Amino acid sequence: MPTLRAALAALAIMAAPIPASAAQVCAWIVETVEEDDLRRLALWLEAGSDVELYYMMKGEGLKSEGSRSHSPSSATYSLRAGDPARIWGFGATLTPPGEIDVIAELHASPKDIFAEEEPPLVMSFAFRREIPEGETTPPETLAARQCQTGEFPKSR
């Protein structure tokens, strides 16, 4: 019987919910404009503690009259405490006027990366602004840090 008890105890530990850890995450986008109206966006994240996450990029992207460009994507990522990381980038030609609409969702890491359903949403950051006609140098609007605190399950 001791072996059966040990096996049941091990099974109970493995089936226990994964503990969550509160973490503050800050997000910002560095926006640049290059020759021929090539506009680049780079999403940066920084966490106050180590975080395992799954990010999803959504929104309308870069929009102008008659065109829309975006690179919706998703991936797992490990943030290290206090170490800013560029986790996503996108560039497209946009002749102003136009609009930027990018949403970065941070989810708990999925148990199965091939699962069709989205893992639980922990936090979301929206980056939106109008691009006026004739703009050649973007303002620092999207570079302002947005910070939120959420519960990220710890990986096993």
C-alpha positions as CSV (number, residue, x, y, z in Angstrom):
1,M,0.0,0.0,0.0
2,P,2.8,2.5,0.6
3,T,3.5,2.5,-3.2
4,L,-0.1,3.1,-4.0
5,R,-0.2,6.0,-1.6
6,A,3.0,7.5,-3.0
7,A,1.6,7.2,-6.5
8,L,-1.7,8.9,-5.5
9,A,0.2,11.7,-3.7
10,A,2.3,12.3,-6.8
11,L,-0.7,12.3,-9.0
12,A,-2.4,14.9,-6.7
13,I,0.6,17.2,-6.9
14,M,0.7,17.0,-10.7
15,A,-3.0,17.6,-11.0
16,A,-3.0,20.6,-8.6
17,P,-3.6,24.0,-10.3
18,I,-0.5,25.9,-11.4
19,P,0.0,28.8,-8.9
20,A,-0.2,32.3,-10.4
21,S,2.1,35.1,-9.7
22,A,1.2,38.8,-9.9
23,A,3.5,40.7,-12.3
24,Q,3.5,44.2,-13.6
25,V,4.1,44.4,-17.3
26,C,4.7,47.7,-19.2
27,A,4.2,47.9,-23.0
28,W,5.1,50.6,-25.5
29,I,5.6,51.0,-29.3
30,V,8.6,52.6,-30.9
31,E,7.4,54.1,-34.2
32,T,9.7,55.3,-36.9
33,V,9.2,56.7,-40.4
34,E,11.8,56.0,-43.1
35,E,12.2,56.9,-46.8
36,D,9.2,56.6,-49.1
37,D,6.7,56.7,-46.1
38,L,7.8,53.3,-44.7
39,R,6.4,53.3,-41.2
40,R,7.8,50.8,-38.7
41,L,6.3,49.7,-35.4
42,A,8.2,47.8,-32.7
43,L,6.4,46.5,-29.6
44,W,8.5,46.4,-26.4
45,L,7.6,44.8,-23.1
46,E,9.2,44.9,-19.7
47,A,8.1,43.0,-16.6
48,G,8.8,43.5,-13.0
49,S,9.4,39.8,-12.5
50,D,10.0,36.8,-14.7
51,V,6.9,36.0,-16.8
52,E,6.0,33.3,-19.2
53,L,3.3,34.5,-21.6
54,Y,1.6,34.1,-24.9
55,Y,1.1,37.3,-26.9
56,M,-1.4,38.0,-29.7
57,M,-1.2,41.0,-32.0
58,K,-4.6,42.3,-33.1
59,G,-6.3,45.4,-34.3
60,E,-6.6,47.1,-37.7
61,G,-2.9,47.9,-38.1
62,L,-1.8,50.8,-40.3
63,K,-4.8,52.3,-42.2
64,S,-5.1,55.0,-44.8
65,E,-7.7,55.7,-47.4
66,G,-8.1,52.6,-49.4
67,S,-5.4,50.5,-47.7
68,R,-4.8,48.5,-44.5
69,S,-1.7,46.6,-43.5
70,H,-1.1,44.5,-40.4
71,S,0.8,41.5,-39.2
72,P,-1.4,39.8,-36.7
73,S,0.6,37.1,-35.0
74,S,1.0,35.1,-31.8
75,A,3.8,33.4,-30.0
76,T,5.0,32.3,-26.6
77,Y,7.6,34.5,-24.9
78,S,9.6,34.6,-21.7
79,L,10.2,38.0,-20.1
80,R,13.0,38.4,-17.6
81,A,12.6,40.8,-14.8
82,G,13.7,44.4,-15.6
83,D,15.0,43.4,-19.1
84,P,13.1,45.2,-21.9
85,A,12.4,43.0,-24.9
86,R,11.3,43.8,-28.5
87,I,8.8,41.1,-29.1
88,W,7.1,42.1,-32.3
89,G,7.8,44.4,-35.3
90,F,6.0,45.4,-38.4
91,G,6.5,47.8,-41.2
92,A,4.4,49.1,-44.2
93,T,4.2,52.0,-46.5
94,L,1.6,54.5,-45.4
95,T,1.1,57.9,-46.9
96,P,-0.7,60.2,-44.5
97,P,-3.4,60.9,-43.5
98,G,-4.0,57.6,-41.8
99,E,-4.4,55.8,-38.5
100,I,-2.6,53.3,-36.3
101,D,-4.7,50.7,-34.5
102,V,-2.6,47.9,-32.8
103,I,-3.7,45.8,-29.8
104,A,-1.3,43.6,-27.9
105,E,-3.0,40.9,-25.8
106,L,-1.0,39.1,-23.2
107,H,-2.4,35.6,-22.3
108,A,-1.3,32.9,-20.0
109,S,1.0,30.4,-21.7
110,P,-1.0,27.7,-23.3
111,K,-0.9,24.1,-22.0
112,D,-0.9,23.0,-25.7
113,I,0.6,25.2,-28.3
114,F,-1.6,23.5,-31.0
115,A,-4.9,24.1,-29.1
116,E,-7.4,26.0,-31.2
117,E,-8.9,28.0,-28.3
118,E,-7.1,31.1,-27.0
119,P,-5.5,30.7,-23.6
120,P,-6.9,33.0,-20.8
121,L,-6.4,36.7,-21.3
122,V,-4.3,38.4,-18.6
123,M,-4.1,41.9,-20.0
124,S,-4.4,44.0,-23.1
125,F,-2.7,47.1,-24.4
126,A,-4.2,49.3,-27.1
127,F,-2.0,51.6,-29.3
128,R,-4.1,54.0,-31.4
129,R,-3.5,57.4,-33.0
130,E,-4.4,59.5,-36.0
131,I,-1.6,60.3,-38.5
132,P,-2.2,63.7,-39.9
133,E,-1.5,64.6,-43.5
134,G,2.1,65.6,-44.1
135,E,3.5,63.9,-41.0
136,T,7.1,62.9,-41.5
137,T,8.2,62.5,-37.9
138,P,5.9,60.6,-35.5
139,P,5.2,62.0,-32.1
140,E,6.1,60.0,-28.9
141,T,2.5,59.1,-28.4
142,L,2.8,55.4,-28.7
143,A,6.2,55.3,-26.9
144,A,4.4,56.3,-23.6
145,R,4.6,53.3,-21.3
146,Q,1.3,51.6,-20.4
147,C,1.7,49.4,-17.3
148,Q,-0.7,46.9,-15.9
149,T,-0.6,44.2,-13.2
150,G,-2.0,40.7,-13.8
151,E,-1.8,37.1,-12.6
152,F,0.4,34.9,-14.9
153,P,0.4,31.2,-14.1
154,K,3.9,30.0,-13.3
155,S,5.2,27.3,-15.6
156,R,5.9,23.9,-14.2
